[in-house]
Amino acid sequence: MKKLVIIAVALIFPFAGSVTAQSARNTSVLETMLLGAVSNMQTGNIDNAVKHLEYLDKNFPGNDAVNYWLGSGYAMQGKLEEAQKHLEAAVQADSTNVWYKDLLANILMSRGRGEEASRIYLKLMEEHPSKYTNAYTLTLLGNRNLGEYKDSLALDNFEKALMLSPDYAPAILGKSEVYRMRGNIPGFFASLDEMVANPSFNPAAKCDYVNQLLQHIDYNFFRSWGAQLDSLVSRCAQVHPTDSSALRLAGNWFYGTERKEKGREYFNRFEQAYPENLDAQYLKLQVMMDEGSTARELIDQCEVIVRTGGEKNPRVMPALATIGDTYHKLGQEKNAFKAYDRALKADPEYLPVLNNYAYYLSLQKKRLKKAAAMSKKTVEKDPDNATYLDTYGWILYLQGKAQQAKPYFKHAMLYGGRDSKVILEHYATVLEALGETDLAKSFRLLAEKKRIEEE
């Protein structure tokens, strides 16, 4: 029977273009051709089905069934934006069709538009409770109630979801949030332990949640609940012993809370398991910087990062920049400038290198025209960066353009320039050159105060 359908479809579609305008509007023709397209889709001939559904959409605009199936076909091709457009048209044409709404919500979820998808699913849940009451929709409802500070209703939703699916991690996570909002910290950690111990929950999402939690704790919370936090982090790495996100989380946590030896153990496991992972190599570089490695060792590690990622990889640009900065600290300006040239060859618009290169040239009072051109790019691309504004303003001053330099320093004062002794001193020098001695003195005093604070 299936072969006969395929043959029938093949006979119908080649002549679709020759159908007269009058007959093309005939309902039976539309239904026949639509059936053929759907048959093609169901037998895996997606491209052919989409081609003929596009023909139908052109000749029968606004038809809900055509929009639904065309949206389905686009989704199968990975064209999610087009799929969403046609599913929305289908829902608009027939707002009572459950399948149209269901697929639209699915597409929205796939495009990262979870809030819109959730609204559709919750509406479906209200309209068709027997079909849409499941762990997923109950958790959506719980999250909505949680967002409206209806914690009792939210907890009820999450517990119902867990009755249907005891290991459904999003519901476990929602339940833990209710406990957190209520200040029930033991309950909060008990729920989180359950979520972390669940191996089926995506480890990256799990670690991201734990990391967000760790980012917002204060010292008092750490002092009271540090053992539970340690347990959460360690359990992540225990349940997912080779997962990069779990190893990175554990390394950052223990190293950042001054358990550096334990942190290094996780970083080493991360690097050994993923030697080609740039995050692992950058973490190694950060530890080396923190622990006082020699300049040569730092440069060598940066070269490892560049070789690992490839010279043209945007992610190696910080390593290329660090090579130049490290040579500058050594007083090897020639090597520093060669490193910056190398970095700019890979990415001519990389702002940190453009700024540092320009500033270090200005310190030598050489090639100021080149320095100004590089620095100008940085203030054009990032006009509120006080460091970039200072560099460009200072180069203009060195070129004898104090009047042109002044507005850049004034702007820098609005965006953090007052926190920098160097920027304050530069501004005072520019003001002195313009004869504004009283204002210059005030900025000199601010610079001196900042210098004393930093000693």
N, C-alpha and C positions, 0 to 999 in steps of 0.2 A: 504493500500500500504506500509506503514512504517513497519508493522509487517513482510510483505513478504521480505523486504530488510534485516531486521535483521536476519531472518531465513536463507536467502541465504548466508549472511556473515558467520554465524555459521557453515554452511556446507563447505564453502571454506577454512577457516582458520585451522581447525583441521588437514587437510591433506597437509598443506603447507610444512611441513617438508619432506614429501615423494615425492615432485615434483622432477623429474630428473633434472640434471644439464642442459641438453639441453632444456627441456621445460621451466625451470625457467627463461631462457633468452628470452623466447618468449614474444613479446610486448603485446599480448593480455592477457597473464597471469599476467604480471606486472600491466596492466591497471585494470584488474578485481580485483586483490588483493588490489590495491591501493584504488579502489572505495569502497571495503569492509571496509578497515581501516578508510576511511573518514566517512563512514556511522556510524561505531562504535563511532567515535569521536563526530559526530553530535547528537547522541542519548545518549551521556554522558558516554559511556564506554571507558574512556580515557586510562586507564591502558592497556586494551586489544588492543586498537588501536596502542598505542606506542610499545607494544611488537611485533606486526606484522610489523609495520613500521621499526623497528630495523632489522627485518629479511630481509625486502626488501632492506634496506640500505646496508646490508652486501652482498647481492646477486646482487644488481644493484647499485654499488658505483658510486657517482657523479651525479645521476639522480636529476634534479632540483626539480621536483614535490615531490619526496620522501623526499628530504631535507626540503622542505617547510613545508610539513605536519608533519614531525617528529619534526621540530623546533616548530611548533604550539602545538603539543602534549606535548613536554617538558615544554613549557611556561605554559600550563594549569596545569602541575604538580609542577610548581614553580621551575623547574630546568633551571634557566635563562642562566647560562653559557653554558650549552649544547644546549639550544635553539638558542643562538647567533651563536654558531659554525655552526649549520646546516643552519640557515638563511643566513649566510655569504656564505656558499657553494652554496646555491640556487641562490643567487644574482650573484655569480661568474659564474655559469653555464648559467644563463639567465639574463643579465644585463638590459634587456628591460622590465622585468615584474614589473609593478607598485606595485602589492600586496606583492611581495617578499621584496621590498625595504621598503614598508610601515610597514610591521610587524617587519622587522629588526630594523627600527628606533624606533618603540614602545618598543622593547626589550631593546635596548640601553638606552632609557629614564628610563625604570624600573630599570636598573642596575646603574643608576646615571652617565651615560656617555652622558650627555646632549649635549656636543659640537659635538660629532660624530653624534648623532641623528639629531641635527640641520642641519648639512651639508647635510644629506640625504633629510630631509624635504625641505630645500631650493632648492636643485636640482630638487626634484619632483615638487616644485612650478614653477620653470622655465620651466620644460618640460610639465607640465599639469596645467596651470594656472587656468582653470575653476574648476578643482577638488580640488586644494590645496590652493587657495586663500581664506583664512579665518582669523579670528582674531589671531589664534595661529601662523600660518606661517607668517603673516604680522608682528607680534611682533618679531618673530625670525629674520626676515629680518631687522627690525628696530634696534634690538640689534646688528646685524652684522655691520650695517652702523654706529651705535653709537661707536662701538669698533674701527672703522676705522676713527673716528672723522668727519664723514659726517653727522653732526647734522641736517641739513635741510632735507636730505633724510630720516633720522631716524624719525624725527618729522612727516613727511608725512606718513610714514608707520604706526606709532602709531595712528595717527588720522584716517587713513583708517580702522585700526583694531577696533577703538572705534566707527566708524560709523556702522560697522557690529555687534558689541557687546559693547554697551555703558558702561557696568559695568565690562569689562574684566580687572581685576586688573593688570596683568603683563604689559598690554599696558599703563595703567594709570601710573604705576611705571616707565616705559620707558620714557614716556612723561615728567615726573618730572625730570628724569636724564638729559634730553635735556636742560630743563630750568636751572638746576644746572650748567651744563657745560657752558652755556651762561651767567651765573651770574645773571639770572633773578630770584632772590630769592622769590619775591612775587608769581610769577608763579609756582616756585618749591613747595612752601608750599601749594598753592591752589590745585595742583595735588596730593600732599601727603595727604591733608585733604580728598580729594575724595577717595583715596585708603583706608585710615584708616577707613572711614565711611562705607565702603563696607562690610557688614556682611558675604558675601559669600566667601570673600578672607580668606584663611587659617590664623587663628590668630597667630599661632606660626611663620609662615613665615613673616607675617606682623610685628610682634614685633621684630623679628630678624633684619629686615631691619631698623626699627627705631632705634634699639639698636646700629647697626653698624654706623648709622648716628651720634648718640650721642657720640660714642667713638672717633670720629674724629673732633669734634668741638673744637675751642679754646675759650679763655675768651672773646675776642673781638666779636666773632660771638654770643656767649651766651648773651653778654651785649646788642647786637643789636636785636637779634631775640629770646630771651629767652621766651617771651610770646607765640610765635608761637610753640616753642619746647614743652613748658608746655602743650599747647593745644593738640598737637599731642599725647603726652603720655597719657594725661587724656582721650582723645577720644578713644584710644585703650581700656582702662579699662572700659569706658562707654559702648562701643559697645559690649565688651566681658566681662561682669562684674564678671563672675565666672571662666574665663580662667586663668590657672596658669601662662602662659607666660606673659599675660597682667598685672596681679597683680604684678608679680616679676619685670617687666620692670618699672612700675610706682613707686614701692617701692624703687628700686635702684636709679632711676632718682632723685626723690625728696629728699631722704635721702642723696645721694651723692652730691647734690647741696645745702646742709645745710638747707633744709626744712625738718628737721628730724621728726618733729611731723607728718607731712603729710605722709612722707615715712613710718613711723611706722604704720600708719593707713592701708596702703596697705599691708604691711608685715603681720599685724594681720588678715586682710581679707584672705590673702593667707593661713595662718596657720589654720584659722578656717574652711575654705572651704576644705583644704587638710591636715588634721592632720597627715596622714601617709606619706606625701611627705617629703623626706629627704632634698630637697632643701629648703623647708619652715623652717624646723628645723635648718638647718645650717645658714640660714639668721637670725633666732632668736639668735643663738649663736654669730654671728658676731656683732649684735646690742648690745648684753650683754657685749661683750668684749670692744666695743667702748665706752659704757656708764659706764664702771667701775663696773660691777657686781662683787660680791665677788668670791673668788676661789671656795667656796663650791657651789655657784649657777652655775658657769661654769661647774664644774664637774657633777652636777646633770643634766644639759642640755645635756652634752655629753652622759650621760647614757640614756637619753630619745632617743637620736639619735641611740644609739646602740640597744636599745630594739625595736625601730621602724624598723630599717633595718635588724636586725638579726646579731648575733656575727660574722658569717662567710661571711657577705656581704662585698665585697671590698670597697664599698662606705662609710662604717662606720669607716674605718681605720684612717682617719684624726681625728675623734672624740676620738678613743682609744688613739691615739698619744697625743692629747691635754690633756687627763686625766693624763698621765704620766708627760708631761711638766708642768702642773699646780701643781702637787704634788712636783715636783722639785723646782719650784719657792717658794713654801711654806717651803722648807727645809726638806720635808718629803721624804728622799731618799728611804727608805724602801718601802713606798707606790708607789713611782715613778717607782722603778724597778719591783714591782709586776704588775703595769699597763703595763709596756713595755713587760714583759713576757706574759701577757694576749694578747697583740696585736700581738706579734710574734707567738703565738700559732694559732691565726687566719690567719696570713700571715707571714711566716718565712722570706720572701724576701722583706718586706716593708722597703724601704731604709731610710726614715726619722726617723723611730723608731730605726733601726739598728745604724744609725749615732749618734743620741742623747744618746741612751743607752750606746754606746761605749765611747762617750766623757765624759759623767757624771761619768762613772766608772774610766776613766783616771784621772779626777779631784780628785777622792779619792785615786788614785794610788793603786787600788785593782783590782783583777781579770783581770790583763792586758792581759793575754793570751786569755780570753774570749772576751775582748774588741777588741783585734787585729783581731780576727777571724770575728767578726761582721763588723768591719770597713773595712776589706779587701773586703768583699762582695760589699760594697757600691762603692769603687773605681773601682772594676771590672765591675760593672753594669753601672756606670756613671763616666767614667774616667776624665771628664773635669769639674767636680763640685768642685769648690775651697773649699767649706766647708768640703766636704767629704775627699778631699786630705789633708787638714789641720788636721782633726781628726786622720787619719791614720798615717800621718807623725809624729804627736805629740806622739802618742802611741808608735811608733817605737823608738822615742827618749827616752821616759820613760823606754823602755826596754833595753836601752844602745846601740841602733842601729842608732846613729846619721848619719853615712855615708849612711845607707839605707834610712833614712828619707829625706835627702836633695833633691833627685830628685822629690819627691812628692811636696815639697814646691816650687821648681823651676817651676814645672808644674802649680801649683796653681797661681803663679804670672802672668801667661799668661791668666788666665781665671777669673780675678776679685779679686785675693788675695790681690792686692795692695790697694783695697778699704776697707779692714778690719784691724782694729787696732790689733785685737787678732792674726790674721794670720801673720801679719808683726812681732809682738813680738815673736811669736813662731819660726819663721824662723831665727830671729836674735839670739835666744837662741841656736838653732841647729848649726848655723855658728860659734858661740863662742865655742861651744863644739868641733868643728872641727879645731879650731885655726885660723879661717878666720876672724880675729878681725876687720879689716878695712871694709870689706863688712858687717859684723854684725852691725857696728856703723851706716852705711848708712841706714840700715833697721830699727834700733832703732830710728833714726831721723824721718824717714817716719811715724813710729808708733806714735811718739810723736806729729807730725804735725796733724795726723788724729785724735788723742785724743783731741787736741785743737779745731779742726774744729767741733767736735761733742759736745763740751761743750756749 
